[in-house]
């Protein structure tokens, strides 16, 4: 008999609503914790280590402990997501996590904006919509038009080419991402601001 939670229902391949509600709760809790962690003592220590590890150590930050905490928190979050994914798919296979998964996650982070939790979430939503909705709709539209070359193209096979082009364009024209943090935006535009000041002088 499938397991059930109060207010959510039974978990089985025929009841996706229960998985959706649990996933929404996990994502909400994770976003809140990460948002609170960002401005905490350990969050500021991680930012300091990222900028300059020697300077962070000179200011009294235990870099070994801070980095171990970062690795353990990342592994814990990934493990929780893996458990949920395995329970939903009812199977775990090595071919589920190939290089394409890493590339997709990288595209989500860069597109959304590094250093901004909500920006990364928005980037993940945009990439997922392109991958799961837009490209499939392009296939449907191409089949409806029934042109000799366009209708024979499987647009879902070119999704990673599209991601690669998008990443190159983002690195050239907006390296901070679509929704960057204020700190990240300042870091990437210091040279531009300095050039404008020099030009005004």
N, C-alpha and C positions, 0 to 999 in steps of 0.2 A: 504494500500500500504506500503511495507517495506521502512524503512528509508534508506537514502543513504548519503555517504560522498564523496566529490569531490576527484577523483583519486583512490578511494577504491571501490566504488560501493554500491549496496544494501545489507542490512543485512537481511538475511532470512535463514531458515533451508536448503534451496537449494543452497545457495551461501556461502560456507565455506571460500572462498578466502578473502572476506571482513573481517571476524573474524580473519583470520590468519594475515593479514596485520596490523590490529588494535592491536592484541596481540603482534606482533613483535615490534610495536612502543611503547607500554606500557612497555614491558620488557626492551627495550633499554633505555628508559627514566629512568626507575626505577634503572637499573644497574649504569647508569651515576650518578644519584643523590646519591645513596648509596656509590659509589666509592669516590665522592667528600666529602660526609659527614664523611667518615672514618677518615680522617686526619684534619677535621675541629676542632674548639674549643669544640663544643658539643660532637664530636666523641671522642676526647681525654678525655673529662670529663667522658663519659660512660666507657671508658677503665679503667680509674682511679677508678671509683666506683666499677667496676667488680673486680678489684684486691684487693682493700681495701677501704671500704666506709669511715671508720674513718679517714684514712690518706687523702682521697680526701676532706673530709669536713674540715680537719685541714689546707689544702692548699687553702681554699677559695672557693671551689666548692659548689654551692647550690645543695645538693643531692636531695632534694625534687623536685625542678624544673626540674633537669636533668632526674630523673626517670619518672616524669609526661610527659616530652617530649618524652621519649622512648616509653611509653605506648601509647601516642596519635599517634605517627608516625606509630607504629606497627598496631594499630587499623585502621588508615586511609588506610594503604597499604592493609590490609586484607579486608577492606570494599570495596576498589576499585576492588580487585580481585573477591570478591563475587558478585558485581554488574555485572562485565563482564561475570562471569560464569553463573549467572542467566539469563542474556540476551541471551547467547549462547544456554543453555539447555532449556530455556523457562519454567522452573519449578524449584521450591525450595522445598526440602523435608528434614526432619531431618535425614533420613537414608543415605543421601549423605555424611555426615561428622561423621562417626563412629570412633572408636578407630583405625581402620585399616589405616585411613587417617593420623592420628597423627604419627603412627608407621612408615608409609612410608616416611613422611617428616623428621622424626628423622633419618631414614636410609640414606636419601639424604644428610643431613647435616654432619653426622659423616663420611660417606664414602668420601664425597668431601673434607672436611677439615674445621673445625670450625675456624672462624676468617678471612677466605679468601672468598670474594664475588664470585670470578671466580671459586674457588674450589667447593663452594656449588652449583653453576650453573652446573658445570661439573658432580657433584654427582647426581643432579636431572636428568640430561640427561641420565646418565648411568643407574640409577634405572628405569627410564621410558622405556628405550630400553629393559631392562631385562623383565620388566613387560608386555610391549605391543608387543614386537617382539620376543625376544629369547624364552620365555616360550611357546608362541603360536606355534612357529616353531618347538619346541621340540615335541609338540602334533602331528603336521603334519608328522614329521619324524617317530615318534613312530607308527603312523597309517600305514605309508608306509612299515615299516619293518614288521609289523604284527606279533610280538612275543607275546606269551600268556600273560605274566605279564606286560611287558613294554608298550604294546599298550593299556592296560586298565587303565593306570595311567593318570590322568588329572594334568599336571604339573603346571597349573595356580593355582590350589588349594594349592600348596606347596610353593608359592612365599614368604609368610611371614616366613616360616621355613627357607628358603634360606636367607632372610634378617637377621633373628636372628643369624644364623651361621656366616654370614658375619660380623655382628656387634661384635660378640664375638671375631672373629679372628682379627678384626681391633683393638679392645681394647687391645688384647694381644700383637700384633706384630707391629702395627702402629697406636697408639692412636691419633696422630695428624691428621690423614686422608691422602688421596692420594695427595691432593694439599693444604697443610696447609700454613698459614701465617708464616712469619719468627719469629714473636713474639711467636706464639703458639708453634712452633717447639722448640724454645729455652726453653720455660716454661716446656715442657714435657720431655726434655732431659737434664735438669740441673743435675739430679742425675747421669745420665750416664757419662756426661762430667766430673763431679767431681770425679767419680770412676776411669776414665781413668787418670786424673791428679795424683790421689793418687797412682795408679799403676806405673806410670812413675817415681814417686819419690822413 
